[in-house]
Amino acid sequence: MQTGIIKYHIDPTKKADFVQYARNWGQAIPRCGADLVGYYAPHEGSSTLAYGIYNIPDLASYEAYRARLAADTLGRENYEFAQSERFILREDRTFLKLVSAPHSAPYGETK
């Protein structure tokens, strides 16, 4: 399993647009085959950083998922919404693999 993490730099004056964008992906992403962990908008601290996090079995599955997402009506509309409203200033995507599992007991506790 791989975790895709999208780091967004957003226009802080258009946070509501990003929230709508995130809610739209909340419908389209699971329908197209990725396990969406969630989208996270700025709350405290930075007013410009936001994240989207999802799990996918492997990069081949990711490519198939991306094709389904591009063909999805809401997926296309959401991409066009972001392009027209310009609330995303920058987007960085990376894939990580969980390496700490199985997790140990919290510090000071025993299993």
C-alpha positions as CSV (number, residue, x, y, z in Angstrom):
1,M,0.0,0.0,0.0
2,Q,1.2,3.5,-0.8
3,T,0.0,6.8,0.5
4,G,-0.4,9.7,-1.9
5,I,0.0,13.1,-0.2
6,I,-0.8,16.2,-2.1
7,K,0.5,19.4,-0.6
8,Y,-1.4,22.5,-1.8
9,H,-0.4,26.1,-1.4
10,I,-3.7,27.9,-1.6
11,D,-4.8,31.5,-1.8
12,P,-5.9,32.2,1.8
13,T,-8.6,34.6,0.6
14,K,-10.2,31.6,-1.3
15,K,-10.2,29.0,1.4
16,A,-14.0,28.4,0.9
17,D,-13.3,27.5,-2.7
18,F,-10.7,25.0,-1.6
19,V,-13.2,23.5,0.9
20,Q,-15.7,23.0,-1.9
21,Y,-13.0,21.5,-4.1
22,A,-12.1,19.1,-1.3
23,R,-15.8,18.1,-0.7
24,N,-16.1,17.3,-4.4
25,W,-13.0,15.1,-4.3
26,G,-14.6,13.4,-1.3
27,Q,-17.2,12.0,-3.7
28,A,-15.1,11.4,-6.8
29,I,-11.9,9.9,-5.4
30,P,-13.5,6.9,-3.6
31,R,-15.8,6.3,-6.6
32,C,-12.8,6.2,-8.9
33,G,-10.8,3.7,-6.8
34,A,-8.6,5.3,-4.2
35,D,-9.0,5.1,-0.4
36,L,-9.4,8.7,0.5
37,V,-8.1,9.5,4.0
38,G,-9.2,13.1,3.7
39,Y,-8.6,16.7,2.6
40,Y,-7.3,19.1,5.2
41,A,-7.6,22.9,5.0
42,P,-5.7,25.5,7.0
43,H,-7.0,26.0,10.5
44,E,-4.1,27.4,12.7
45,G,-0.6,28.3,11.8
46,S,-0.1,28.6,8.1
47,S,-3.1,30.0,6.2
48,T,-1.8,28.7,2.9
49,L,-1.0,25.0,3.3
50,A,-3.6,22.3,2.7
51,Y,-3.3,18.6,2.1
52,G,-5.1,15.7,0.4
53,I,-4.2,12.2,1.5
54,Y,-5.2,8.9,0.0
55,N,-4.1,5.3,-0.1
56,I,-3.6,3.2,-3.3
57,P,-2.2,-0.3,-3.7
58,D,0.6,0.5,-6.1
59,L,1.6,2.8,-8.9
60,A,-0.1,0.7,-11.6
61,S,-3.4,1.1,-9.6
62,Y,-2.7,4.8,-9.3
63,E,-2.4,5.1,-13.1
64,A,-5.7,3.3,-13.6
65,Y,-7.3,5.4,-10.9
66,R,-6.1,8.6,-12.5
67,A,-7.6,7.6,-15.9
68,R,-11.0,6.9,-14.2
69,L,-10.8,10.2,-12.4
70,A,-10.1,12.1,-15.6
71,A,-13.2,10.4,-17.2
72,D,-15.4,11.1,-14.2
73,T,-17.8,14.0,-14.7
74,L,-17.4,15.4,-11.2
75,G,-13.6,14.9,-11.5
76,R,-13.4,16.9,-14.7
77,E,-15.7,19.6,-13.3
78,N,-13.7,19.9,-10.1
79,Y,-10.4,20.2,-12.1
80,E,-12.0,22.9,-14.2
81,F,-13.3,24.7,-11.1
82,A,-9.8,24.9,-9.6
83,Q,-8.4,26.2,-12.9
84,S,-11.1,28.9,-13.4
85,E,-11.1,30.1,-9.7
86,R,-7.3,29.9,-9.3
87,F,-7.3,29.2,-5.6
88,I,-4.5,26.6,-5.9
89,L,-1.2,28.4,-6.2
90,R,1.0,25.3,-6.2
91,E,0.5,21.6,-5.9
92,D,3.1,19.0,-4.9
93,R,2.4,15.3,-5.0
94,T,4.4,12.5,-3.4
95,F,4.0,8.8,-2.5
96,L,5.0,7.4,0.8
97,K,5.1,3.9,2.2
98,L,4.3,3.1,5.8
99,V,7.4,1.6,7.4
100,S,6.7,1.8,11.1
101,A,4.0,-1.0,11.2
102,P,3.5,-2.9,13.3
103,H,3.5,0.0,15.7
104,S,4.8,-0.5,19.2
105,A,3.1,0.4,22.4
106,P,3.1,4.1,23.4
107,Y,6.1,5.2,25.4
108,G,6.0,4.0,29.0
109,E,3.4,1.3,28.2
110,T,3.8,-2.4,27.6
111,K,1.7,-4.7,25.4
